[in-house]
């Protein structure tokens, strides 16, 4: 027999019409993928490396006009017969300032290198043969089948195959990607959802046709092409539902199996992370403008002084014979005098200003790190100034544009009160507001203890039960079991108010404990 033909799809397979450029990823086959020379999974977020430190650092420092001026002054001091002072009076302080700044930049960048190294050394489980082996993240390559377990970070951009949950479902937290703390549901293809053991995965034969690396977090196009095995010969469309992005964390799911499609700097997270730019603060920009202005004044003073010297010399040349002034070198002497006066007046632009600014910035960063008002006790997290070169910008913030109040507040909500069938119930009721009968009608509020009693036996028990049934079921909250008891459940909600309502229902024993896919 001839090979069976690929099953036709209702929609054309991605890349089938040749219109889109795509990449081919052979599933679990490192040798076949090696020909494409895909990027490794090692990432770097540091500003400098061994080769780029000196050029980048010097470019950044000499973008400050004060340093350019001191370098210029230091150079003309080296010309014999021009400088009235020692040739080292400017160049040595400049080197000391640059060395101190370089030490500070190095210390901050070493922290970034350490952070990158820790991440690259994190371990992942990669399918080799029919067993999973521990490999460092940096050794994960495109096409590897990876096992990720609950509360572990996703090591690369993966296409989900199967999970411990029914129908290949899993839950991920993407707070590192988009700041959203609510869990998102992902689901593998029905054809691969039944592959629950390494032995099953070894029968998976074929390749993926996916889009080229890009920075769009919410889109994905691709096709899984099966070439035999359990699934047979067929093509299956992929969409963002099957994609797990690097930086996300697996939650509420024991384990998943997935194929790496983008690694390292080709992952969507790293495509969105731009290289550390050279940033200039408002203070630096203002200082630069002022230094240009001071330099213009200095140049004017030097030219006027050289002109005065020239006029004085030409008038009194007869009386200055002991100086043995050369004849006919007026223009040369004039230029020489300008340089001499620039050196004499160079204190107009103080080198100590730059030193003081660097020291103050560093101290401000230390004060931010030690500020108890910015310490969070619940997570044991102190403020951290990642760079000391931008701290003065904080004091100049005038407006904050925020999408919602939750960004600026704790955003913690609790179930406090409800009104059911005309009766008010509250968690805490003041003595003056307690429910009582006035002229045959009930006024005031009941507490939650009375609410439970009313649910067990009263004329409005049916309405109370229906209210809390709806509260416990009509939502998108995902329960996460934390202990052996039914009450040990943590709710992952898209918004705090939705979570508060489900917790409110749990207070009166309407406990939502399991979410099924369909």
C-alpha positions as CSV (number, residue, x, y, z in Angstrom):
1,X,0.0,0.0,0.0
2,X,0.6,3.6,-0.6
3,X,0.7,6.1,2.2
4,X,-2.8,7.3,3.3
5,X,-3.5,10.8,2.1
6,X,-3.6,13.7,4.6
7,X,-7.1,14.2,5.9
8,X,-8.7,17.4,4.4
9,X,-9.5,20.3,6.7
10,X,-12.6,22.5,6.6
11,X,-10.2,25.5,6.7
12,X,-7.0,25.5,4.8
13,X,-3.9,24.5,6.8
14,X,-1.6,27.3,7.9
15,X,1.1,27.8,5.3
16,X,-0.6,25.6,2.7
17,X,-1.3,28.4,0.2
18,X,2.3,29.5,0.4
19,X,1.2,33.1,1.2
20,X,2.5,33.1,4.8
21,X,6.1,32.6,5.7
22,X,6.3,29.8,8.3
23,X,8.8,27.7,10.1
24,X,8.9,23.9,10.4
25,X,9.4,22.3,13.8
26,X,10.0,18.5,13.9
27,X,8.4,17.1,17.0
28,X,10.9,15.5,19.4
29,X,13.6,15.3,16.6
30,X,16.7,17.4,17.5
31,X,18.7,16.2,14.5
32,X,16.1,17.3,11.9
33,X,15.6,20.7,13.6
34,X,19.4,21.4,13.8
35,X,19.5,22.2,10.0
36,X,17.3,25.3,10.6
37,X,19.8,26.8,13.2
38,X,17.0,28.0,15.5
39,X,18.2,30.2,18.4
40,X,19.2,28.6,21.7
41,X,17.2,29.1,24.9
42,X,19.8,31.1,26.7
43,X,18.7,34.7,27.4
44,X,20.5,37.8,28.5
45,X,18.8,41.0,29.8
46,X,22.1,42.6,30.8
47,X,23.1,46.0,29.5
48,X,26.7,45.2,28.8
49,X,28.9,42.2,28.0
50,X,32.7,41.8,28.1
51,X,33.2,43.3,24.6
52,X,30.5,46.0,24.6
53,X,31.1,47.5,28.1
54,X,33.9,49.9,27.2
55,X,32.4,51.4,24.0
56,X,28.9,51.6,25.4
57,X,30.0,53.0,28.7
58,X,32.3,55.6,27.1
59,X,29.5,56.6,24.6
60,X,27.0,57.1,27.5
61,X,29.5,59.1,29.6
62,X,30.6,61.4,26.7
63,X,27.0,62.1,25.9
64,X,27.3,64.3,29.0
65,X,28.8,67.5,27.7
66,X,30.7,68.2,31.0
67,X,32.8,65.1,30.4
68,X,33.5,66.1,26.8
69,X,34.6,69.5,28.0
70,X,37.0,68.0,30.6
71,X,38.4,65.6,28.0
72,X,39.0,68.6,25.7
73,X,40.6,70.6,28.5
74,X,42.8,67.6,29.5
75,X,43.9,67.1,25.9
76,X,45.0,70.8,25.4
77,X,46.8,70.6,28.7
78,X,49.1,68.0,27.1
79,X,50.3,70.6,24.5
80,X,53.7,72.0,25.7
81,X,53.8,75.8,26.2
82,X,50.0,76.2,26.3
83,X,49.0,75.1,29.8
84,X,49.9,77.4,32.7
85,X,49.0,74.5,35.1
86,X,50.2,70.9,35.4
87,X,49.1,68.6,32.5
88,X,47.4,66.2,34.9
89,X,45.1,68.6,36.9
90,X,42.0,67.9,34.7
91,X,42.6,64.5,33.2
92,X,43.3,62.7,36.5
93,X,40.0,63.9,38.2
94,X,38.1,62.9,35.0
95,X,39.6,59.4,35.1
96,X,38.7,59.1,38.8
97,X,35.1,60.2,38.1
98,X,34.7,57.8,35.1
99,X,36.2,54.9,37.1
100,X,33.7,55.5,40.0
101,X,30.8,55.6,37.5
102,X,32.1,52.5,35.8
103,X,32.3,50.6,39.1
104,X,28.7,51.6,39.8
105,X,27.5,50.5,36.3
106,X,29.4,47.2,36.6
107,X,27.9,46.5,40.0
108,X,24.3,47.0,38.7
109,X,25.0,45.0,35.5
110,X,26.5,42.1,37.5
111,X,23.2,41.8,39.3
112,X,21.5,41.4,35.9
113,X,24.0,38.8,34.8
114,X,23.4,36.8,38.0
115,X,19.7,36.9,37.5
116,X,20.0,35.8,33.9
117,X,22.4,33.0,35.0
118,X,20.0,31.7,37.6
119,X,17.1,31.6,35.1
120,X,19.3,29.9,32.4
121,X,20.3,27.3,35.0
122,X,16.7,26.5,36.0
123,X,15.8,22.9,35.2
124,X,13.2,21.5,32.9
125,X,12.2,17.9,32.1
126,X,12.9,17.0,28.4
127,X,11.8,13.8,26.8
128,X,14.8,11.8,25.7
129,X,13.9,8.4,24.2
130,X,11.0,7.2,26.4
131,X,12.0,9.0,29.7
132,X,12.1,12.6,30.9
133,X,15.6,13.9,31.8
134,X,16.5,17.0,33.8
135,X,18.0,19.7,31.5
136,X,18.9,23.3,32.2
137,X,16.6,25.8,30.5
138,X,19.5,27.0,28.2
139,X,19.7,23.4,26.8
140,X,16.0,23.2,25.8
141,X,15.8,23.4,21.9
142,X,13.0,23.9,19.4
143,X,11.1,20.7,19.0
144,X,11.8,19.2,22.4
145,X,8.8,17.7,24.3
146,X,8.8,19.2,27.8
147,X,7.1,18.2,31.0
148,X,6.1,21.1,33.3
149,X,4.7,20.6,36.7
150,X,2.3,22.6,39.0
151,X,3.7,26.1,40.0
152,X,6.7,25.8,37.7
153,X,7.5,28.5,35.1
154,X,7.2,27.8,31.4
155,X,10.8,27.5,30.0
156,X,10.0,28.5,26.3
157,X,7.0,29.2,24.1
158,X,5.3,25.8,24.0
159,X,2.4,24.2,22.1
160,X,0.3,22.2,24.6
161,X,-0.2,18.5,23.9
162,X,-1.9,17.0,27.0
163,X,-2.2,17.6,30.7
164,X,-3.3,15.9,34.0
165,X,-6.7,17.6,33.6
166,X,-9.6,16.2,31.6
167,X,-9.6,17.0,27.8
168,X,-6.0,18.4,27.9
169,X,-6.9,21.5,29.9
170,X,-4.5,23.5,32.0
171,X,-4.4,26.8,33.9
172,X,-1.7,29.4,33.6
173,X,-0.9,32.7,35.4
174,X,0.5,35.4,33.1
175,X,1.3,38.1,35.6
176,X,4.9,38.3,34.3
177,X,3.6,38.9,30.8
178,X,0.6,41.2,31.1
179,X,0.2,42.0,34.8
180,X,-3.0,40.0,35.0
181,X,-3.2,37.8,38.1
182,X,-6.3,35.8,37.1
183,X,-5.8,32.3,35.7
184,X,-6.2,31.7,32.0
185,X,-7.5,28.4,30.6
186,X,-5.5,26.6,27.9
187,X,-6.5,23.4,26.1
188,X,-4.6,20.9,24.0
189,X,-5.9,19.5,20.7
190,X,-8.4,16.6,21.2
191,X,-6.2,14.4,19.1
192,X,-3.2,14.8,21.5
193,X,-5.1,15.2,24.8
194,X,-5.1,11.4,25.3
195,X,-1.2,11.2,25.3
196,X,-0.7,10.8,29.1
197,X,2.5,8.8,29.3
198,X,6.0,9.1,27.8
199,X,5.3,5.9,25.9
200,X,2.3,7.7,24.2
201,X,4.5,10.7,23.4
202,X,7.1,8.6,21.6
203,X,4.4,7.5,19.1
204,X,3.8,11.1,18.1
205,X,5.3,11.5,14.6
206,X,5.2,14.7,12.5
207,X,6.0,18.4,12.5
208,X,4.5,21.8,13.3
209,X,4.2,24.6,10.8
210,X,4.1,27.8,12.8
211,X,4.3,31.5,12.2
212,X,7.7,33.3,12.4
213,X,8.8,34.7,15.8
214,X,6.9,37.9,16.6
215,X,6.0,40.0,19.6
216,X,2.2,39.5,19.6
217,X,1.2,37.9,22.9
218,X,-2.4,37.2,22.0
219,X,-2.1,35.7,18.5
220,X,-0.7,32.5,17.1
221,X,-1.1,30.7,13.8
222,X,0.1,27.2,13.0
223,X,-0.7,23.6,12.0
224,X,0.2,20.3,13.5
225,X,0.9,17.8,10.7
226,X,0.8,14.1,12.0
227,X,2.7,11.6,9.9
228,X,1.5,8.3,11.3
229,X,1.6,6.9,14.8
230,X,-1.6,6.8,17.0
231,X,-3.1,9.9,15.3
232,X,-2.5,8.8,11.8
233,X,-2.0,11.0,8.8
234,X,-3.8,14.4,9.3
235,X,-3.4,18.1,9.7
236,X,-4.8,20.0,12.8
237,X,-5.0,23.8,13.1
238,X,-3.4,25.4,16.1
239,X,-4.5,28.7,17.7
240,X,-3.6,30.7,20.9
241,X,-5.6,28.3,23.1
242,X,-2.8,25.7,22.7
243,X,0.1,28.1,23.2
244,X,1.9,28.6,26.6
245,X,4.3,31.5,26.6
246,X,7.6,31.7,28.4
247,X,7.3,33.6,31.6
248,X,3.9,32.2,32.5
249,X,3.4,29.9,35.5
250,X,1.5,26.6,35.5
251,X,-1.2,26.6,38.2
252,X,-3.9,24.3,39.4
253,X,-2.6,21.5,37.1
254,X,-0.4,18.6,38.2
255,X,1.6,18.4,34.9
256,X,1.5,19.1,31.2
257,X,3.3,17.8,28.1
258,X,4.2,20.4,25.4
259,X,6.4,21.0,22.4
260,X,8.9,23.9,22.3
261,X,8.3,26.1,19.3
262,X,10.1,29.4,20.1
263,X,13.2,29.5,22.4
264,X,15.4,32.2,23.9
265,X,15.3,35.6,22.3
266,X,12.7,34.4,19.8
267,X,10.1,33.9,22.5
268,X,7.2,36.4,22.6
269,X,8.3,37.6,26.0
270,X,11.9,38.4,24.9
271,X,10.6,39.9,21.6
272,X,8.7,42.4,23.8
273,X,11.7,43.1,26.1
274,X,13.7,45.8,24.4
275,X,17.4,46.2,25.1
276,X,18.3,48.3,28.1
277,X,18.4,51.8,26.5
278,X,20.7,54.7,27.4
279,X,18.4,56.9,29.5
280,X,19.0,60.5,30.3
281,X,17.1,62.1,33.1
282,X,15.6,65.7,33.1
283,X,18.4,66.8,35.5
284,X,21.1,65.5,33.1
285,X,19.4,67.2,30.1
286,X,19.2,70.5,32.1
287,X,22.8,70.2,33.2
288,X,23.9,69.5,29.6
289,X,22.1,72.7,28.4
290,X,23.6,74.7,31.3
291,X,27.1,73.4,30.5
292,X,26.8,74.5,26.8
293,X,25.8,77.9,28.0
294,X,28.7,78.1,30.5
295,X,31.1,76.8,27.8
296,X,29.9,79.6,25.5
297,X,30.6,82.2,28.3
298,X,34.0,80.5,28.9
299,X,34.9,80.7,25.2
300,X,33.8,84.4,25.0
301,X,36.0,85.2,28.1
302,X,38.9,83.3,26.6
303,X,38.7,85.1,23.3
304,X,38.3,88.5,24.9
305,X,41.2,87.8,27.3
306,X,43.4,86.6,24.3
307,X,42.4,89.7,22.4
308,X,43.2,91.9,25.3
309,X,46.6,90.2,25.7
310,X,47.3,90.6,22.0
311,X,46.4,94.4,22.1
312,X,48.5,94.9,25.2
313,X,51.5,93.1,23.8
314,X,51.4,95.0,20.5
315,X,51.1,98.3,22.2
316,X,53.9,97.7,24.7
317,X,56.2,95.5,22.6
318,X,59.1,98.0,23.1
319,X,59.0,97.6,26.8
320,X,58.7,93.7,26.7
321,X,61.9,92.9,24.9
322,X,63.0,90.8,27.9
323,X,60.2,88.3,27.0
324,X,61.8,87.7,23.6
325,X,58.5,87.6,21.8
326,X,58.7,86.1,18.2
327,X,58.0,88.4,15.3
328,X,55.2,87.8,12.8
329,X,53.4,85.0,14.8
330,X,50.4,87.1,15.9
331,X,47.7,84.6,14.8
332,X,49.5,81.6,16.2
333,X,50.1,83.4,19.5
334,X,46.4,84.5,19.6
335,X,45.1,80.8,19.2
336,X,47.6,79.6,21.8
337,X,46.4,82.3,24.2
338,X,42.8,81.3,23.7
339,X,43.7,77.7,24.7
340,X,45.7,79.0,27.7
341,X,42.8,81.1,28.9
342,X,40.3,78.2,28.5
343,X,42.6,76.1,30.8
344,X,42.8,79.0,33.3
345,X,39.1,79.6,33.4
346,X,38.0,75.9,33.3
347,X,36.8,76.0,36.9
348,X,33.8,77.9,35.5
349,X,32.5,74.4,34.7
350,X,33.0,72.4,37.9
351,X,34.0,68.7,37.7
352,X,32.9,68.3,41.3
353,X,29.3,68.9,40.1
354,X,29.3,65.6,38.2
355,X,30.9,63.7,41.1
356,X,28.3,65.2,43.5
357,X,25.4,64.2,41.3
358,X,26.6,60.6,41.0
359,X,27.1,60.3,44.8
360,X,23.7,61.8,45.5
361,X,22.0,59.5,43.0
362,X,23.6,56.4,44.6
363,X,22.6,57.5,48.1
364,X,19.1,58.2,47.0
365,X,18.9,54.6,45.6
366,X,20.1,53.3,49.0
367,X,17.4,55.3,50.8
368,X,14.7,53.9,48.5
369,X,15.9,50.4,49.3
370,X,15.8,51.1,53.0
371,X,12.4,52.9,53.0
372,X,10.1,51.1,55.5
373,X,7.0,52.9,54.0
374,X,7.6,51.0,50.8
375,X,8.1,47.6,52.5
376,X,5.3,45.0,52.0
377,X,5.0,42.7,55.1
378,X,2.7,40.1,53.5
379,X,5.2,39.2,50.8
380,X,8.3,40.2,52.7
381,X,9.4,42.5,49.8
382,X,11.3,45.7,50.1
383,X,11.6,48.4,47.5
384,X,14.4,47.8,45.0
385,X,16.0,50.5,42.9
386,X,17.4,48.5,40.0
387,X,19.4,51.5,38.7
388,X,20.5,54.6,40.5
389,X,20.8,56.7,37.4
390,X,17.0,57.4,37.2
391,X,16.0,58.0,40.9
392,X,15.6,61.8,40.6
393,X,12.9,61.3,38.0
394,X,10.6,60.0,40.7
395,X,10.5,63.4,42.4
396,X,9.2,65.0,39.2
397,X,6.1,62.9,38.6
398,X,3.1,65.2,38.2
399,X,0.4,62.9,36.8
400,X,-0.3,59.2,36.9
401,X,-2.6,57.8,34.2
402,X,-4.2,54.6,35.4
403,X,-6.7,52.3,33.8
404,X,-8.5,51.5,37.0
405,X,-8.4,52.1,40.7
406,X,-7.2,48.6,41.5
407,X,-3.8,49.6,40.0
408,X,-3.3,52.2,42.7
409,X,-5.0,50.4,45.7
410,X,-4.7,46.9,47.3
411,X,-7.8,45.9,45.3
412,X,-9.0,43.5,48.1
413,X,-12.8,42.9,48.3
414,X,-14.8,41.1,50.9
415,X,-18.4,39.9,51.0
416,X,-20.0,42.2,53.6
417,X,-23.7,42.6,52.9
418,X,-26.5,41.3,50.7
419,X,-30.2,42.0,50.2
420,X,-32.4,38.9,49.5
421,X,-36.2,39.1,49.0
422,X,-36.3,42.4,50.8
423,X,-34.3,41.4,53.8
424,X,-30.9,42.8,54.6
425,X,-28.0,40.6,55.8
426,X,-24.6,41.8,57.0
427,X,-21.5,40.3,58.4
428,X,-21.3,42.8,61.3
429,X,-24.5,44.5,62.6
430,X,-24.4,47.4,65.1
431,X,-26.9,47.1,68.0
432,X,-28.9,50.1,66.8
433,X,-29.3,48.5,63.3
434,X,-30.4,45.0,64.4
435,X,-33.6,43.6,62.8
436,X,-36.7,44.3,64.7
437,X,-40.5,44.4,64.0
438,X,-42.0,47.9,63.8
439,X,-45.7,48.2,63.0
440,X,-45.8,44.6,61.7
441,X,-42.8,45.1,59.3
442,X,-39.2,44.0,59.8
443,X,-36.7,46.9,59.7
444,X,-32.9,46.7,60.2
445,X,-30.4,44.0,59.4
446,X,-29.8,40.4,60.2
447,X,-26.3,39.0,60.7
448,X,-24.8,36.0,58.9
449,X,-25.6,33.6,61.8
450,X,-29.3,34.5,61.5
451,X,-28.9,34.0,57.7
452,X,-27.8,30.4,58.2
453,X,-30.8,29.8,60.6
454,X,-33.2,31.3,58.0
455,X,-31.7,29.0,55.3
456,X,-32.5,25.9,57.5
457,X,-36.1,26.8,58.1
458,X,-38.0,30.0,57.3
459,X,-40.6,31.2,54.7
460,X,-37.8,32.6,52.6
461,X,-35.4,29.6,52.7
462,X,-36.0,28.8,49.1
463,X,-35.1,32.3,47.9
464,X,-32.0,32.3,50.1
465,X,-30.8,28.9,48.8
466,X,-31.4,30.0,45.2
467,X,-29.5,33.2,45.7
468,X,-26.4,31.5,47.0
469,X,-26.6,28.7,44.4
470,X,-26.5,31.3,41.7
471,X,-23.7,33.1,43.5
472,X,-21.6,29.9,43.7
473,X,-22.1,28.8,40.1
474,X,-22.5,31.8,37.8
475,X,-18.9,33.0,37.4
476,X,-15.5,32.2,35.8
477,X,-13.6,31.6,39.0
478,X,-11.2,28.7,39.1
479,X,-10.9,26.8,42.4
480,X,-7.4,25.6,43.6
481,X,-7.3,23.0,46.3
482,X,-4.7,23.9,49.0
483,X,-5.3,21.2,51.6
484,X,-7.2,18.0,52.3
485,X,-10.3,19.8,53.8
486,X,-13.1,21.0,51.5
487,X,-12.7,24.5,52.9
488,X,-9.0,24.7,52.0
489,X,-9.7,26.2,48.6
490,X,-8.1,29.3,47.0
491,X,-10.2,30.9,44.3
492,X,-8.5,32.4,41.3
493,X,-10.8,35.1,39.9
494,X,-10.6,37.4,36.9
495,X,-11.6,40.3,39.2
496,X,-11.6,40.6,43.0
497,X,-15.3,41.3,43.2
498,X,-16.1,38.0,41.4
499,X,-13.8,36.2,43.9
500,X,-15.4,37.9,46.8
501,X,-18.9,36.8,45.8
502,X,-17.8,33.1,45.5
503,X,-16.1,33.3,48.9
504,X,-19.3,34.9,50.3
505,X,-21.3,31.9,49.1
506,X,-18.7,29.6,50.7
507,X,-19.3,31.4,54.0
508,X,-22.7,29.9,54.1
509,X,-21.5,26.4,53.0
510,X,-22.2,26.8,49.3
511,X,-18.7,25.8,48.4
512,X,-17.6,25.8,44.7
513,X,-14.9,23.2,44.5
514,X,-14.5,21.8,40.9
515,X,-14.7,23.3,37.4
516,X,-15.2,20.9,34.5
517,X,-14.4,21.9,30.9
518,X,-17.9,21.3,29.6
